[in-house]
Amino acid sequence: MKLLFLFFILISSAYGAQSDFIAQKQALGEKLFFDPILSNSRTQSCSTCHNPGFGFVDNRDNGVGGAASLGDNGKSLGDRNTPSAAYAMLSPDFHFDKKSQQWIGGQFLDGREQDLKGQAGGPPLNPGEMNMLSKQALLTRFKNHPTYSTQFKKIYGNNIFDNTDKAYLAMTKSIAEFEKTKFFAPFDSKYDRYLAGKYKLTDLEDLGRSLFFSDNGANCTTCHQLKKSDDAKGEAFSNYEYYNIGVPVNTALRAKNGVKTIDKGLLNNPKVNDVKQAGKFKTPSLRNIAITTPYMHNGVFKELATVIVFHNKYIDKSRTTNPETNQPWAAAEVPETIDFNDLKKGKKLSDKKVNALVAFLKTLTDKRYEHLLKRN
């Protein structure tokens, strides 16, 4: 009995030590996430492009309607819409699933980084983003910083700065641990409260819910459901697979950033060499989707209703016009690999049903962002 008691004491002690170790990493990661020290001119932090006040996206206009982020140099414009860092922890590590024959997960829209650590390490060294000249240049800042120099050594050992790659990895691990906290994924939306019996959906929201989860409805769950139940807690609202849905070029963005090349999506990932993957992008989570406009990988659409109608045009041939431009839908940037088999599933949607789906998607908004929702 005494041995069993001692065993539990040891286990509890080890668990407590591990928990404290993670908490220290998270605390360091939080400081790093909000600190512009990570950028060359010290003007940008992670939170600049992943603003926690706006669903962890870049809420700046940047001269392109928020379609892409502006770099630390004040000139560089990206060619893709910044993904939300909220709920990013739910995306599995990038891998090829032999059963489904699909690439799944990873970070960034093309999955080029395996996990959150990789994602955290990319922007500081990207010339078009934070623009740091080297890992060593950033680590020198940490070593000369009264707080960071102490924290890094306390968590990762006194010799952590002796190895540049290990020290840089320590930084990315810390930010990744912070991004795994409840701060990024509170699961407290109206939908979550509905599942807990603490919120009653309106008639329009309930119609949208039914359409969303119905196999004979809007065909949303083909891509936007991870758990195979319409009442599963902690739903990510993405299967994290990659699809080409025929998104057109954002010509307004390209006119500003000067990009001329075709965005081949998943095929740009160094681990992927199958030309059939060109133009495919990772399915985003729909958490907070109603307050993270603009939409699609290049921010080409501004309204959720437009996105739904765009999907439905593959089924309803009468939907020939982009409601935002009153012009015919522009051609797909990569037409040869469009996933018509998946896009043609589902039913035609009336305007009422489109509005119902928008109403349901609004219920996926974290409680702290509900004041940002449009009231129409």
TIKOLTOR-583245 format. One record per residue (C-alpha): chain; x, y, z; residue in three letters; residue number from 1. Coordinates in Angstrom, 1 decimal. Example, Ala and Ser with C-alpha at 12.3 -4.5 7.8 and 13.67 -1.06 7.14 Angstrom:
2
A; 12.3; -4.5; 7.8; ALA; 1
A; 13.7; -1.1; 7.1; SER; 2
This chain:
376
A; 0.0; 0.0; 0.0; MET; 1
A; 2.9; 2.3; 0.9; LYS; 2
A; 4.6; 1.6; -2.4; LEU; 3
A; 1.4; 2.3; -4.3; LEU; 4
A; 1.1; 5.6; -2.5; PHE; 5
A; 4.7; 6.6; -3.3; LEU; 6
A; 4.0; 5.7; -6.9; PHE; 7
A; 1.1; 8.1; -7.1; PHE; 8
A; 3.2; 10.8; -5.4; ILE; 9
A; 5.9; 10.4; -8.0; LEU; 10
A; 3.4; 10.4; -10.9; ILE; 11
A; 1.7; 13.5; -9.6; SER; 12
A; 5.0; 15.2; -9.1; SER; 13
A; 6.1; 14.4; -12.6; ALA; 14
A; 2.8; 15.5; -14.0; TYR; 15
A; 3.0; 18.8; -12.1; GLY; 16
A; 6.5; 19.5; -13.2; ALA; 17
A; 5.6; 18.8; -16.9; GLN; 18
A; 2.5; 21.0; -16.6; SER; 19
A; 4.6; 23.8; -15.1; ASP; 20
A; 7.2; 23.4; -17.9; PHE; 21
A; 4.4; 23.8; -20.5; ILE; 22
A; 3.0; 26.8; -18.7; ALA; 23
A; 6.4; 28.5; -18.8; GLN; 24
A; 6.7; 27.8; -22.6; LYS; 25
A; 3.2; 29.2; -23.0; GLN; 26
A; 4.0; 32.4; -21.1; ALA; 27
A; 7.2; 32.9; -23.1; LEU; 28
A; 5.2; 32.2; -26.3; GLY; 29
A; 2.6; 34.8; -25.3; GLU; 30
A; 5.2; 37.5; -24.9; LYS; 31
A; 6.8; 36.6; -28.2; LEU; 32
A; 3.5; 36.6; -30.0; PHE; 33
A; 2.8; 40.2; -29.2; PHE; 34
A; 6.3; 41.5; -29.4; ASP; 35
A; 7.5; 43.4; -32.6; PRO; 36
A; 11.0; 42.4; -31.7; ILE; 37
A; 10.5; 39.5; -34.2; LEU; 38
A; 10.4; 41.9; -37.1; SER; 39
A; 13.4; 43.7; -38.7; ASN; 40
A; 12.2; 47.3; -38.1; SER; 41
A; 10.4; 46.3; -34.9; ARG; 42
A; 7.0; 47.4; -36.3; THR; 43
A; 5.2; 44.0; -36.5; GLN; 44
A; 4.4; 41.2; -34.2; SER; 45
A; 2.6; 37.9; -34.8; CYS; 46
A; -0.5; 39.7; -33.6; SER; 47
A; -0.3; 42.3; -36.3; THR; 48
A; -1.4; 39.8; -38.9; CYS; 49
A; -3.2; 37.6; -36.4; HIS; 50
A; -5.1; 40.1; -34.4; ASN; 51
A; -6.8; 38.5; -31.4; PRO; 52
A; -9.4; 41.3; -31.4; GLY; 53
A; -10.6; 40.3; -34.9; PHE; 54
A; -10.6; 36.5; -34.9; GLY; 55
A; -6.8; 36.2; -35.3; PHE; 56
A; -6.7; 37.6; -38.8; VAL; 57
A; -5.2; 40.7; -40.3; ASP; 58
A; -7.9; 43.3; -40.0; ASN; 59
A; -5.9; 46.0; -41.7; ARG; 60
A; -7.0; 47.2; -45.1; ASP; 61
A; -3.5; 47.3; -46.5; ASN; 62
A; -4.8; 49.1; -49.6; GLY; 63
A; -6.3; 45.8; -50.9; VAL; 64
A; -9.5; 45.5; -48.8; GLY; 65
A; -7.7; 43.2; -46.4; GLY; 66
A; -7.1; 40.5; -49.0; ALA; 67
A; -3.4; 40.2; -48.1; ALA; 68
A; -1.0; 41.4; -45.5; SER; 69
A; 1.6; 44.2; -45.7; LEU; 70
A; 5.2; 43.3; -44.7; GLY; 71
A; 7.4; 44.9; -42.1; ASP; 72
A; 9.1; 47.0; -44.8; ASN; 73
A; 5.9; 48.8; -45.5; GLY; 74
A; 5.9; 47.8; -49.2; LYS; 75
A; 5.6; 44.1; -49.6; SER; 76
A; 2.1; 42.7; -50.2; LEU; 77
A; 1.4; 39.0; -50.0; GLY; 78
A; -0.7; 37.2; -52.6; ASP; 79
A; -2.8; 35.2; -50.2; ARG; 80
A; -5.3; 36.0; -47.5; ASN; 81
A; -3.8; 35.6; -44.0; THR; 82
A; -5.4; 32.5; -42.4; PRO; 83
A; -6.8; 32.8; -38.9; SER; 84
A; -4.6; 31.5; -36.1; ALA; 85
A; -7.7; 30.7; -34.1; ALA; 86
A; -8.3; 26.9; -33.8; TYR; 87
A; -5.2; 26.3; -35.9; ALA; 88
A; -4.1; 23.8; -33.3; MET; 89
A; -6.9; 21.5; -34.6; LEU; 90
A; -5.2; 21.0; -38.0; SER; 91
A; -3.3; 17.7; -37.9; PRO; 92
A; 0.4; 17.5; -39.0; ASP; 93
A; 0.8; 17.5; -42.7; PHE; 94
A; 0.6; 14.0; -44.1; HIS; 95
A; -0.6; 11.9; -47.0; PHE; 96
A; -3.5; 9.6; -46.1; ASP; 97
A; -3.1; 6.3; -48.0; LYS; 98
A; -6.7; 5.3; -47.4; LYS; 99
A; -8.3; 8.4; -48.8; SER; 100
A; -5.4; 9.2; -51.1; GLN; 101
A; -5.5; 12.8; -49.9; GLN; 102
A; -3.0; 15.2; -48.5; TRP; 103
A; -4.3; 16.4; -45.1; ILE; 104
A; -3.4; 19.1; -42.5; GLY; 105
A; -0.4; 21.1; -42.0; GLY; 106
A; -0.2; 24.9; -41.6; GLN; 107
A; -0.5; 27.7; -44.2; PHE; 108
A; -2.9; 27.4; -47.1; LEU; 109
A; -0.7; 24.9; -48.9; ASP; 110
A; 0.4; 22.9; -45.8; GLY; 111
A; 4.0; 23.7; -46.4; ARG; 112
A; 4.8; 23.7; -42.7; GLU; 113
A; 4.2; 20.4; -40.9; GLN; 114
A; 2.8; 21.9; -37.7; ASP; 115
A; 2.4; 25.0; -35.5; LEU; 116
A; 6.2; 25.2; -34.7; LYS; 117
A; 7.0; 25.4; -38.4; GLY; 118
A; 4.3; 28.0; -39.0; GLN; 119
A; 5.7; 30.2; -36.2; ALA; 120
A; 9.2; 30.0; -37.6; GLY; 121
A; 8.3; 31.1; -41.1; GLY; 122
A; 7.2; 34.7; -41.0; PRO; 123
A; 10.2; 36.2; -39.1; PRO; 124
A; 12.6; 35.1; -41.8; LEU; 125
A; 10.3; 35.8; -44.8; ASN; 126
A; 11.5; 39.0; -46.6; PRO; 127
A; 7.9; 39.8; -47.5; GLY; 128
A; 6.7; 39.5; -43.9; GLU; 129
A; 8.8; 40.2; -40.8; MET; 130
A; 12.0; 40.5; -42.9; ASN; 131
A; 14.6; 39.4; -40.3; MET; 132
A; 18.0; 38.9; -42.0; LEU; 133
A; 18.8; 35.6; -40.2; SER; 134
A; 18.0; 33.4; -37.3; LYS; 135
A; 21.1; 34.6; -35.6; GLN; 136
A; 20.1; 38.3; -36.0; ALA; 137
A; 16.9; 37.6; -34.1; LEU; 138
A; 18.6; 35.4; -31.4; LEU; 139
A; 21.1; 38.2; -30.8; THR; 140
A; 18.1; 40.4; -29.9; ARG; 141
A; 16.9; 37.8; -27.4; PHE; 142
A; 20.3; 37.3; -25.8; LYS; 143
A; 20.6; 41.1; -25.3; ASN; 144
A; 17.1; 41.3; -23.9; HIS; 145
A; 16.9; 41.4; -20.1; PRO; 146
A; 13.7; 39.2; -19.9; THR; 147
A; 14.1; 36.9; -22.9; TYR; 148
A; 17.7; 36.0; -22.2; SER; 149
A; 16.6; 34.8; -18.7; THR; 150
A; 13.4; 33.0; -19.8; GLN; 151
A; 15.0; 31.1; -22.7; PHE; 152
A; 17.8; 29.8; -20.4; LYS; 153
A; 15.4; 28.9; -17.6; LYS; 154
A; 13.1; 26.9; -19.9; ILE; 155
A; 15.6; 25.4; -22.4; TYR; 156
A; 18.9; 25.4; -20.5; GLY; 157
A; 21.8; 27.8; -19.9; ASN; 158
A; 23.4; 26.8; -23.2; ASN; 159
A; 20.4; 27.3; -25.4; ILE; 160
A; 21.9; 30.2; -27.3; PHE; 161
A; 25.0; 28.2; -28.2; ASP; 162
A; 23.2; 26.5; -31.1; ASN; 163
A; 21.4; 28.8; -33.4; THR; 164
A; 19.0; 26.2; -34.9; ASP; 165
A; 18.0; 24.8; -31.4; LYS; 166
A; 17.5; 28.3; -30.0; ALA; 167
A; 15.3; 29.3; -33.0; TYR; 168
A; 13.3; 26.1; -32.6; LEU; 169
A; 12.9; 26.9; -28.9; ALA; 170
A; 11.3; 30.2; -30.0; MET; 171
A; 8.9; 28.4; -32.3; THR; 172
A; 8.0; 25.8; -29.7; LYS; 173
A; 7.1; 28.5; -27.3; SER; 174
A; 4.8; 30.3; -29.7; ILE; 175
A; 3.2; 27.0; -30.7; ALA; 176
A; 2.5; 26.1; -27.1; GLU; 177
A; 0.8; 29.5; -26.6; PHE; 178
A; -1.3; 28.9; -29.8; GLU; 179
A; -2.5; 25.6; -28.2; LYS; 180
A; -4.2; 27.4; -25.3; THR; 181
A; -7.8; 28.1; -24.8; LYS; 182
A; -7.2; 31.8; -25.7; PHE; 183
A; -7.1; 30.6; -29.4; PHE; 184
A; -9.9; 28.1; -29.1; ALA; 185
A; -12.6; 28.8; -26.5; PRO; 186
A; -15.4; 26.8; -28.1; PHE; 187
A; -18.0; 29.2; -26.6; ASP; 188
A; -19.9; 30.2; -29.7; SER; 189
A; -23.7; 30.2; -29.9; LYS; 190
A; -23.4; 26.8; -31.6; TYR; 191
A; -21.4; 25.4; -28.8; ASP; 192
A; -23.8; 26.9; -26.3; ARG; 193
A; -26.7; 25.4; -28.3; TYR; 194
A; -25.0; 21.9; -28.0; LEU; 195
A; -24.8; 22.5; -24.2; ALA; 196
A; -28.4; 23.4; -24.0; GLY; 197
A; -27.6; 27.1; -23.2; LYS; 198
A; -28.8; 28.7; -26.4; TYR; 199
A; -31.9; 28.3; -28.6; LYS; 200
A; -31.3; 28.7; -32.3; LEU; 201
A; -33.6; 31.0; -34.2; THR; 202
A; -35.8; 29.5; -36.9; ASP; 203
A; -33.4; 30.8; -39.6; LEU; 204
A; -30.3; 29.6; -37.8; GLU; 205
A; -31.9; 26.1; -37.3; ASP; 206
A; -32.8; 25.9; -40.9; LEU; 207
A; -29.2; 26.8; -41.8; GLY; 208
A; -28.0; 24.1; -39.4; ARG; 209
A; -30.2; 21.5; -41.0; SER; 210
A; -29.0; 22.5; -44.5; LEU; 211
A; -25.4; 22.5; -43.4; PHE; 212
A; -25.4; 19.0; -41.9; PHE; 213
A; -27.8; 17.3; -44.3; SER; 214
A; -26.4; 14.9; -46.8; ASP; 215
A; -29.2; 15.9; -49.1; ASN; 216
A; -28.8; 19.7; -48.4; GLY; 217
A; -26.0; 22.1; -49.1; ALA; 218
A; -23.2; 19.6; -49.2; ASN; 219
A; -21.2; 21.6; -46.7; CYS; 220
A; -20.0; 18.6; -44.6; THR; 221
A; -18.1; 17.0; -47.5; THR; 222
A; -15.3; 19.4; -46.7; CYS; 223
A; -16.3; 21.2; -43.5; HIS; 224
A; -16.9; 18.5; -41.0; GLN; 225
A; -14.2; 16.5; -39.1; LEU; 226
A; -16.4; 14.6; -36.6; LYS; 227
A; -19.1; 12.4; -38.1; LYS; 228
A; -21.9; 13.8; -36.0; SER; 229
A; -23.9; 17.0; -36.2; ASP; 230
A; -23.9; 17.4; -32.4; ASP; 231
A; -20.2; 16.6; -31.7; ALA; 232
A; -18.5; 19.0; -29.3; LYS; 233
A; -15.2; 20.5; -30.4; GLY; 234
A; -16.1; 20.3; -34.1; GLU; 235
A; -13.4; 21.9; -36.3; ALA; 236
A; -15.7; 22.5; -39.3; PHE; 237
A; -12.9; 21.4; -41.6; SER; 238
A; -11.7; 18.0; -42.7; ASN; 239
A; -8.3; 19.7; -43.5; TYR; 240
A; -8.2; 18.2; -46.9; GLU; 241
A; -7.2; 20.1; -50.1; TYR; 242
A; -9.6; 21.1; -52.9; TYR; 243
A; -9.7; 23.2; -56.0; ASN; 244
A; -13.1; 24.8; -56.1; ILE; 245
A; -12.4; 27.1; -59.1; GLY; 246
A; -11.6; 30.3; -57.3; VAL; 247
A; -10.8; 33.1; -59.7; PRO; 248
A; -7.7; 35.5; -59.6; VAL; 249
A; -8.1; 38.5; -57.3; ASN; 250
A; -7.2; 41.0; -60.0; THR; 251
A; -7.4; 44.0; -57.6; ALA; 252
A; -4.8; 42.4; -55.4; LEU; 253
A; -2.6; 41.4; -58.3; ARG; 254
A; -2.7; 44.9; -59.6; ALA; 255
A; -1.2; 46.1; -56.3; LYS; 256
A; 1.3; 43.4; -55.5; ASN; 257
A; 2.5; 42.9; -59.1; GLY; 258
A; 2.3; 39.1; -59.0; VAL; 259
A; 2.1; 37.5; -62.4; LYS; 260
A; 2.5; 33.8; -61.7; THR; 261
A; -0.3; 31.3; -61.2; ILE; 262
A; -0.8; 30.3; -57.6; ASP; 263
A; -0.6; 26.5; -57.8; LYS; 264
A; -1.6; 26.0; -54.1; GLY; 265
A; -0.8; 22.6; -52.8; LEU; 266
A; 1.6; 22.0; -55.7; LEU; 267
A; 3.8; 24.8; -54.2; ASN; 268
A; 4.4; 22.6; -51.2; ASN; 269
A; 7.9; 21.1; -51.5; PRO; 270
A; 6.6; 17.7; -50.4; LYS; 271
A; 4.1; 17.5; -53.2; VAL; 272
A; 5.1; 16.8; -56.8; ASN; 273
A; 1.8; 15.5; -58.3; ASP; 274
A; 0.5; 18.0; -60.9; VAL; 275
A; -3.0; 16.9; -60.1; LYS; 276
A; -2.7; 18.8; -56.9; GLN; 277
A; -2.3; 22.2; -58.6; ALA; 278
A; -4.8; 24.9; -57.5; GLY; 279
A; -5.8; 23.0; -54.4; LYS; 280
A; -5.9; 24.7; -51.0; PHE; 281
A; -6.5; 23.5; -47.5; LYS; 282
A; -10.1; 23.7; -46.3; THR; 283
A; -10.3; 26.3; -43.7; PRO; 284
A; -12.1; 25.9; -40.4; SER; 285
A; -15.4; 27.8; -40.4; LEU; 286
A; -14.9; 28.9; -36.8; ARG; 287
A; -15.3; 32.8; -36.7; ASN; 288
A; -15.9; 32.8; -40.4; ILE; 289
A; -18.5; 35.5; -40.2; ALA; 290
A; -16.1; 38.1; -38.9; ILE; 291
A; -13.0; 37.2; -40.9; THR; 292
A; -13.8; 38.6; -44.3; THR; 293
A; -12.6; 38.7; -47.0; PRO; 294
A; -12.8; 35.1; -48.2; TYR; 295
A; -11.1; 32.4; -50.3; MET; 296
A; -7.3; 31.9; -50.3; HIS; 297
A; -6.8; 35.2; -52.1; ASN; 298
A; -9.5; 37.3; -50.4; GLY; 299
A; -11.4; 37.6; -53.7; VAL; 300
A; -14.9; 37.6; -52.1; PHE; 301
A; -16.1; 40.0; -49.4; LYS; 302
A; -19.5; 38.4; -48.3; GLU; 303
A; -20.3; 35.0; -46.9; LEU; 304
A; -23.4; 34.9; -49.1; ALA; 305
A; -21.2; 35.3; -52.2; THR; 306
A; -19.1; 32.3; -51.1; VAL; 307
A; -22.2; 30.1; -50.7; ILE; 308
A; -23.7; 31.2; -54.0; VAL; 309
A; -20.3; 30.6; -55.7; PHE; 310
A; -20.3; 27.0; -54.4; HIS; 311
A; -23.9; 26.6; -55.5; ASN; 312
A; -23.3; 27.8; -59.0; LYS; 313
A; -21.9; 24.4; -59.9; TYR; 314
A; -25.4; 22.9; -59.1; ILE; 315
A; -27.7; 25.8; -60.0; ASP; 316
A; -26.8; 26.9; -63.5; LYS; 317
A; -29.0; 30.0; -63.1; SER; 318
A; -26.5; 31.5; -60.7; ARG; 319
A; -24.3; 33.0; -63.4; THR; 320
A; -23.6; 36.3; -61.8; THR; 321
A; -21.2; 37.4; -59.0; ASN; 322
A; -23.5; 39.4; -56.7; PRO; 323
A; -20.6; 41.6; -55.6; GLU; 324
A; -19.7; 42.7; -59.1; THR; 325
A; -23.0; 42.1; -61.0; ASN; 326
A; -20.7; 40.5; -63.6; GLN; 327
A; -20.4; 36.9; -64.8; PRO; 328
A; -18.2; 34.7; -62.5; TRP; 329
A; -14.6; 35.1; -63.5; ALA; 330
A; -12.7; 32.1; -64.7; ALA; 331
A; -10.9; 29.8; -62.3; ALA; 332
A; -7.2; 30.5; -61.9; GLU; 333
A; -6.4; 26.8; -62.2; VAL; 334
A; -9.3; 25.3; -64.2; PRO; 335
A; -7.8; 21.9; -65.1; GLU; 336
A; -8.0; 20.4; -61.6; THR; 337
A; -11.4; 21.7; -60.3; ILE; 338
A; -13.0; 19.1; -58.0; ASP; 339
A; -16.3; 18.9; -59.9; PHE; 340
A; -17.3; 15.6; -58.3; ASN; 341
A; -17.5; 17.1; -54.9; ASP; 342
A; -18.8; 20.5; -56.0; LEU; 343
A; -21.8; 19.0; -57.9; LYS; 344
A; -23.1; 17.3; -54.8; LYS; 345
A; -26.0; 18.8; -53.0; GLY; 346
A; -29.1; 20.8; -54.0; LYS; 347
A; -30.0; 24.1; -55.5; LYS; 348
A; -30.3; 26.8; -52.8; LEU; 349
A; -33.0; 29.5; -52.8; SER; 350
A; -32.0; 32.9; -51.5; ASP; 351
A; -33.8; 32.1; -48.2; LYS; 352
A; -31.6; 29.0; -47.8; LYS; 353
A; -28.5; 31.0; -48.6; VAL; 354
A; -29.5; 33.4; -45.9; ASN; 355
A; -30.2; 30.6; -43.5; ALA; 356
A; -26.7; 29.2; -44.0; LEU; 357
A; -25.2; 32.6; -43.4; VAL; 358
A; -27.3; 32.8; -40.2; ALA; 359
A; -26.0; 29.4; -39.1; PHE; 360
A; -22.4; 30.3; -39.9; LEU; 361
A; -22.7; 33.4; -37.7; LYS; 362
A; -23.4; 31.0; -34.8; THR; 363
A; -19.9; 29.7; -35.1; LEU; 364
A; -18.5; 33.0; -33.9; THR; 365
A; -16.7; 33.0; -30.5; ASP; 366
A; -18.6; 34.9; -27.8; LYS; 367
A; -16.0; 37.7; -27.6; ARG; 368
A; -16.5; 38.5; -31.3; TYR; 369
A; -20.3; 38.5; -31.4; GLU; 370
A; -20.3; 42.3; -31.3; HIS; 371
A; -18.5; 42.3; -34.6; LEU; 372
A; -21.3; 40.5; -36.4; LEU; 373
A; -23.4; 42.3; -39.0; LYS; 374
A; -26.9; 42.6; -37.8; ARG; 375
A; -28.7; 42.0; -41.1; ASN; 376
